[in-house]
């Protein structure tokens, strides 16, 4: 699923993040705030950000290699305010 479409990857990663936060925090406002912060970073970021998000959560070494390759090809991208 990870290499098919960029927007699908973003949505899946956001859902994973929300489920993780719901399992950790009981306060709904904390979940919303943290999910918004991570969601904005994923939506306005690039493939490198997505690979990093997934690589932190899966023990698969192939994703770590993909993240290293993405670091070399794509620089850090952030949203300017």
Rosetta blueprint (number, residue, H / E / L):
1 X L
2 X L
3 X L
4 X L
5 X L
6 X H
7 X H
8 X H
9 X H
10 X H
11 X H
12 X H
13 X H
14 X H
15 X H
16 X H
17 X H
18 X H
19 X H
20 X H
21 X H
22 X H
23 X H
24 X H
25 X L
26 X L
27 X L
28 X H
29 X H
30 X H
31 X H
32 X H
33 X H
34 X H
35 X H
36 X H
37 X H
38 X H
39 X H
40 X H
41 X H
42 X H
43 X H
44 X L
45 X L
46 X L
47 X H
48 X H
49 X H
50 X H
51 X H
52 X H
53 X H
54 X H
55 X H
56 X H
57 X H
58 X L
59 X L
60 X L
61 X H
62 X H
63 X H
64 X H
65 X H
66 X H
67 X H
68 X H
69 X H
70 X H
71 X H
72 X H
73 X H
74 X L
75 X L
76 X L
77 X L
78 X L
79 X L
80 X L
81 X L
